[in-house]
Amino acid sequence: MAQVPDGRLLAPGVWAPGMAAARPRDLCTDCGISRTADHQRCGRACQFIRPDYPALEARVHGRARDTARPDELFFGPFRRMLRASLLPPREGAQWTGITTRLGERLLETGAVDAVLAVAPHPDDRWRPLPVIVTEPAGMAQCRGMRMGYAPLLSLLEPARARGHRRLAIIGIPCQVYALRALEAELGFERIYVIGTPCSDNTTTENFHRFLGLLSERPETITYLEFRADYHVEIRFADGRRREIPFLMLPLSELPGDFFPLTCRSCVDYTNVLADLTVGYMGGEGEQWIIVRNERGEEILGLLDGELRAAPPGSAGNRKGPVAGFLKNTERAAGGLPLRRMPRWLRPLVGWLMPKVGPRGLEFARARLEMKAIESVIHLRREAPRRMKHMIPAHVWALAARYGLRSEPGEQP
């Protein structure tokens, strides 16, 4: 990440403090804790060292996930789920702007003094820059998707130094896990956590390489989204839009380490320790909201009258696609060539999948099972000694449905 040595004011009420350099270590997504005064807290805060999801779920939500309850094995503790859209949609938002609007409302109502979020770096729209937002209008600076590591939690100390005692934090799972692990000792009066799901991340430099494979003029791309209809949507500066079926993406041209081992072994796609998770995977073209606890209900209540909402749907069958993913991942992890679909067949399958493939919650379940499979296979090959501490019981339960079970020494 490009450094902002002394900090800067990006817009009224949007402050990007300077930050110390990260202290590099193995399996790190630079959540920001290593940049704080007490960097040794990484050892007890990081989800990639010795996570304890049941204990933190119980602390945050009042109970751990109930695996006998439908879908909690997949999505973690929750009260209810919604398929929703903000009305009217916000211009420049990645979807309709629900997450941004929640940050605005928390500031407008005085529920928080500041929101810790991510804005685009002034030198690169795709590079994430952690910011402290204190004015509702400043949340507009944080709209859209960024790709790269964002040391968001490095802002905890500057926020406290500026006198902020009630915070909202909009973060991805590895940031939220560390926050929850340290929350009791941070000294804030109240923290609201809005989580966004995260499946895979990479460096901003790698992402630019990916954009270069999608367009001869990647600098003109202003928007990119992996949609739940099996297409990537790209928007350009001149107003053009392009949709690419997943099967037609040039993924085979990316380097093998494009996605780091941290992302290939992450076990928390749905951000289970947030008060409220806002994503899209189970939304069937709209946004997907998981209300996890009483504080999540409080946050969502700030949008009364502004949402079109309904229960999420579910259709299709995930078993075939997940089983195929298992076979391909095993081959790739073993260095064998992938079994690729003939190029002439890909457009047909790309057209067919949104109609007959898993949709809605079934699509989200498929992605969770794929992540479980991916975590087991890649850790088993690249970091086997970490398996017994990094893979929770519920992830083993998801992988076991496809015959992928633990071996001696892989569980505590």
C-alpha positions in Angstrom: 0.0 0.0 0.0 1.2 3.5 -0.8 2.1 5.3 2.4 0.3 8.4 3.7 3.1 9.5 6.0 1.5 12.4 7.8 -2.1 11.6 7.0 -4.4 13.7 4.9 -7.9 15.0 4.7 -9.5 13.4 1.6 -12.8 15.3 1.9 -14.7 17.1 4.7 -15.0 14.5 7.5 -12.8 11.9 5.8 -9.4 11.6 7.4 -6.7 9.1 6.3 -4.1 9.0 9.2 -0.5 8.1 8.6 0.4 4.6 9.7 3.5 2.6 10.7 4.9 0.0 8.5 3.6 -3.5 8.8 5.6 -6.2 10.6 5.7 -9.0 8.1 4.9 -12.5 9.2 3.7 -15.7 7.7 0.0 -15.9 6.6 -0.8 -12.2 7.1 -3.5 -10.2 5.4 -2.3 -6.9 7.1 -5.5 -6.3 9.1 -3.6 -3.4 10.8 -2.9 -4.8 14.3 0.8 -5.4 13.4 1.0 -1.6 12.7 -0.2 -0.6 16.2 1.9 0.1 19.3 1.4 -3.4 20.7 2.0 -5.5 17.6 2.5 -8.6 19.6 -1.3 -8.8 20.0 -1.3 -10.4 16.5 -0.5 -13.7 18.2 -3.8 -13.8 20.1 -5.9 -11.9 17.6 -5.2 -13.4 14.2 -7.6 -15.9 12.6 -4.7 -17.6 10.9 -2.9 -18.7 14.1 -5.3 -20.3 16.6 -8.8 -19.1 16.0 -11.7 -20.0 18.4 -14.9 -19.3 16.6 -17.3 -20.9 19.1 -15.9 -18.8 21.9 -16.1 -15.5 20.0 -19.5 -16.3 18.5 -20.8 -16.9 22.0 -19.2 -13.7 23.3 -20.5 -11.5 20.4 -23.9 -13.1 19.7 -24.7 -14.7 23.1 -24.3 -18.3 21.6 -22.2 -20.2 19.2 -23.7 -21.5 15.9 -26.4 -24.1 16.3 -25.5 -26.7 13.7 -28.9 -28.4 14.1 -30.7 -25.2 13.0 -31.1 -24.8 9.2 -28.2 -23.0 7.6 -26.3 -22.0 10.8 -23.7 -24.7 9.9 -23.1 -22.6 6.7 -23.6 -19.0 7.7 -23.0 -18.8 11.5 -25.4 -17.5 14.1 -28.2 -15.3 12.8 -31.7 -14.1 13.7 -32.9 -13.6 10.1 -31.8 -13.2 6.5 -33.1 -10.8 3.9 -32.9 -10.1 0.2 -32.9 -6.4 -0.1 -32.3 -3.2 -2.1 -32.0 0.4 -1.0 -34.6 2.7 -2.6 -33.5 4.7 -4.4 -30.1 3.1 -5.2 -27.1 5.3 -4.5 -25.2 6.5 -7.5 -21.7 5.0 -7.5 -22.5 2.2 -5.1 -21.2 -1.3 -5.8 -24.8 -2.6 -5.5 -27.5 -0.3 -4.2 -25.6 1.3 -1.4 -26.9 -0.4 1.8 -23.6 -0.5 3.5 -22.7 3.1 2.8 -26.2 4.2 3.9 -25.9 2.4 7.2 -22.7 4.2 7.9 -24.4 7.5 7.1 -27.3 6.7 9.3 -25.1 5.8 12.3 -23.4 9.2 12.0 -26.6 11.1 11.3 -28.3 9.7 14.4 -25.3 10.2 16.6 -25.1 6.5 17.4 -21.3 6.7 16.6 -18.7 9.4 16.6 -16.8 7.9 13.6 -16.9 5.1 11.1 -13.7 3.2 10.2 -14.0 2.2 6.5 -12.0 2.0 3.3 -11.8 4.6 0.5 -9.9 4.6 -2.8 -6.4 5.8 -2.6 -6.0 9.2 -4.3 -3.3 7.7 -6.6 -5.2 4.5 -7.5 -9.0 4.0 -7.5 -8.5 0.2 -6.9 -6.1 0.5 -3.9 -7.8 0.5 -0.5 -7.0 3.3 1.9 -8.3 3.0 5.5 -10.1 6.2 6.6 -11.9 7.7 9.6 -15.2 9.2 8.6 -16.9 11.7 10.9 -19.5 13.4 8.6 -22.4 11.5 7.0 -21.7 12.9 3.6 -18.1 11.6 3.8 -19.4 8.0 3.5 -19.9 8.7 -0.2 -16.1 8.5 -0.5 -16.2 4.9 0.5 -18.6 3.6 -2.1 -17.4 0.8 -4.4 -15.1 -2.2 -4.4 -11.4 -2.0 -3.7 -8.9 -4.9 -4.1 -5.8 -5.2 -2.0 -4.7 -5.3 1.7 -6.2 -2.6 3.9 -4.8 -2.3 7.4 -8.1 -1.0 8.7 -7.4 -1.8 12.4 -4.4 0.5 12.4 -7.0 3.3 12.7 -8.1 2.2 16.2 -5.4 4.1 18.0 -5.7 7.3 15.9 -9.5 7.2 16.4 -9.1 6.9 20.2 -6.5 9.6 20.2 -9.0 11.9 18.4 -11.5 11.4 21.2 -13.8 9.0 19.4 -15.5 6.6 21.8 -18.3 5.1 19.8 -17.3 3.5 16.5 -18.7 1.7 13.6 -16.4 -0.5 11.7 -17.1 -1.8 8.2 -14.7 -4.6 7.5 -13.9 -8.0 6.0 -13.7 -11.2 8.0 -10.0 -11.2 8.9 -10.3 -7.7 10.2 -13.4 -8.4 12.1 -12.0 -11.5 13.8 -9.0 -9.6 15.1 -11.2 -6.7 16.3 -13.5 -9.1 18.2 -10.6 -10.9 19.7 -9.3 -7.6 21.2 -12.5 -5.7 21.6 -12.7 -6.0 25.4 -9.3 -4.3 25.9 -9.6 -1.5 23.3 -11.3 1.0 25.6 -14.2 2.1 23.4 -17.7 2.7 24.8 -19.5 1.0 21.9 -18.5 -0.7 18.6 -21.0 -1.5 15.8 -19.7 -4.0 13.3 -21.0 -4.1 9.7 -19.3 -7.0 7.9 -19.0 -7.6 4.2 -18.3 -11.2 3.0 -14.9 -11.9 1.6 -13.9 -14.9 -0.5 -10.6 -14.1 -2.1 -8.3 -11.1 -2.1 -5.0 -10.3 -3.8 -2.6 -7.5 -4.0 -3.6 -4.3 -5.9 -0.8 -5.0 -8.3 -2.1 -8.5 -9.1 -5.6 -7.1 -9.6 -4.3 -4.6 -12.1 -2.8 -7.6 -14.0 -6.2 -9.2 -14.0 -7.9 -6.1 -15.4 -5.2 -6.1 -18.1 -6.5 -9.5 -19.2 -10.1 -8.2 -19.4 -9.5 -5.1 -21.5 -6.9 -3.5 -23.8 -7.5 -0.3 -21.8 -7.7 -1.4 -18.2 -7.2 2.1 -16.9 -10.8 2.9 -18.2 -12.4 0.3 -16.1 -14.3 1.9 -13.3 -16.4 -1.0 -11.8 -16.0 -4.7 -11.5 -18.4 -7.1 -9.7 -18.6 -10.9 -9.5 -22.4 -11.4 -9.7 -24.6 -14.2 -8.4 -25.8 -14.9 -11.9 -22.4 -16.4 -12.8 -21.2 -13.3 -14.7 -18.7 -10.6 -14.0 -20.0 -7.1 -14.8 -17.5 -4.5 -15.9 -18.2 -0.8 -16.4 -16.1 1.7 -18.3 -15.4 5.4 -18.0 -17.3 6.1 -21.2 -20.5 4.5 -19.9 -20.1 1.1 -21.6 -20.9 -2.1 -19.7 -19.7 -5.6 -20.4 -20.8 -8.9 -18.9 -18.4 -11.9 -18.9 -19.6 -15.4 -17.9 -17.4 -16.9 -15.2 -16.4 -19.7 -17.5 -15.0 -17.3 -20.0 -12.7 -15.5 -17.5 -8.9 -15.8 -18.3 -8.2 -17.4 -14.9 -5.7 -19.9 -16.4 -3.5 -16.9 -17.4 -3.1 -15.8 -13.8 -0.1 -16.9 -11.7 -0.5 -19.8 -9.3 0.0 -17.5 -6.3 -2.5 -14.9 -7.5 -4.6 -15.6 -4.5 -2.4 -16.0 -1.3 -2.7 -19.0 1.0 -4.5 -16.8 3.5 -7.4 -16.4 1.2 -7.3 -20.0 0.0 -7.5 -21.2 3.6 -9.9 -18.6 5.0 -12.8 -20.3 6.8 -15.1 -17.2 7.3 -16.6 -16.1 4.1 -19.8 -14.8 5.7 -18.1 -12.7 8.4 -19.8 -14.5 11.3 -18.6 -12.1 14.0 -20.2 -9.0 12.5 -23.4 -7.7 14.0 -24.8 -7.4 10.5 -23.4 -9.0 7.3 -24.2 -7.2 4.0 -23.2 -9.0 0.8 -24.8 -10.4 -2.4 -24.1 -14.1 -2.7 -27.5 -15.2 -1.5 -29.4 -12.2 -2.9 -30.4 -13.4 -6.4 -29.5 -10.1 -7.9 -30.1 -8.0 -4.9 -28.2 -7.6 -1.7 -28.1 -10.3 1.0 -28.4 -9.2 4.6 -27.7 -11.5 7.6 -28.9 -10.0 10.9 -26.9 -11.8 13.6 -27.8 -10.2 16.9 -29.7 -7.4 18.7 -27.1 -4.8 17.7 -27.5 -5.9 14.1 -31.3 -5.4 14.4 -30.6 -1.9 15.8 -28.3 -1.1 12.9 -30.8 -2.3 10.2 -33.6 -0.5 11.9 -31.9 2.8 10.9 -33.1 2.1 7.3 -36.8 1.7 8.1 -38.7 2.9 5.1 -35.7 2.9 2.8 -35.4 -0.8 2.0 -37.3 -3.1 -0.3 -36.9 -6.4 1.5 -38.1 -10.0 1.2 -37.0 -13.4 2.5 -34.1 -14.8 0.4 -34.9 -17.5 -2.2 -33.2 -20.8 -2.9 -33.2 -22.9 -6.1 -31.1 -25.5 -8.0 -28.8 -28.2 -6.6 -25.2 -27.4 -5.5 -23.9 -31.0 -5.2 -22.7 -31.4 -8.8 -20.8 -28.1 -9.1 -19.2 -28.5 -5.6 -18.1 -32.1 -6.4 -16.6 -30.8 -9.7 -14.8 -28.0 -7.8 -13.3 -30.6 -5.4 -11.9 -32.7 -8.2 -10.4 -29.6 -9.9 -8.9 -28.2 -6.7 -7.3 -31.6 -5.9 -5.7 -31.7 -9.3 -4.5 -28.1 -9.2 -3.1 -28.5 -5.7 -1.2 -31.6 -6.9 0.3 -29.7 -9.8 -1.8 -31.6 -12.4 -3.4 -29.9 -15.3 -7.0 -28.9 -14.8 -9.7 -30.7 -16.7 -10.9 -27.7 -18.8 -14.2 -27.4 -20.5 -13.9 -27.2 -24.3 -14.0 -23.5 -25.3 -16.9 -23.9 -27.7 -19.0 -25.3 -24.9 -18.4 -22.5 -22.4 -20.8 -19.9 -23.8 -23.6 -22.5 -23.7 -22.9 -23.6 -20.1 -22.5 -19.9 -19.2 -25.9 -19.2 -20.5 -27.4 -22.3 -18.9 -25.9 -22.0 -15.3 -28.0 -18.9 -14.2 -31.1 -20.9 -15.2 -30.4 -24.3 -13.7 -27.4 -23.9 -11.4 -27.7 -23.2 -7.7 -29.2 -19.8 -7.0 -29.9 -17.7 -3.9 -29.1 -19.4 -0.7 -28.2 -22.6 -2.5 -25.6 -20.6 -4.4 -24.3 -19.3 -1.1 -24.2 -22.8 0.4 -22.2 -24.0 -2.6 -19.7 -21.3 -2.1 -19.3 -22.1 1.6 -18.7 -25.8 0.8 -16.2 -24.8 -1.8 -14.3 -22.6 0.6 -14.2 -25.5 3.2 -12.8 -27.9 0.5 -10.3 -25.3 -0.6 -9.1 -24.7 3.0 -8.5 -28.3 3.7 -6.8 -29.1 0.4 -4.4 -26.2 0.4 -3.5 -26.3 4.0 -2.9 -30.0 3.8 -0.4 -29.4 1.0 1.2 -26.2 2.0 0.9 -25.9 5.8 -0.2 -29.2 7.3 1.0 -28.4 10.8 -1.4 -25.5 11.0 -4.5 -27.6 10.2 -5.3 -28.7 13.7 -5.5 -25.1 14.9 -6.9 -23.3 11.8 -9.8 -25.4 10.7 -12.9 -25.3 12.9 -15.2 -28.3 13.4 -18.0 -26.8 11.3 -15.6 -26.5 8.3 -14.7 -30.2 8.6 -18.5 -30.9 8.7 -19.0 -29.1 5.4 -16.1 -30.8 3.7 -17.1 -34.2 4.9 -20.2 -34.1 2.8 -18.0 -34.6 -0.2 -15.8 -37.3 1.4 -13.0 -35.0 2.5 -12.3 -35.9 6.1 -9.6 -35.2 8.6 -6.6 -37.4 8.9 -4.6 -38.2 12.0 -3.1 -35.0 13.5 -5.3 -32.6 11.6 -7.7 -31.9 14.4 -7.0 -30.9 18.0 
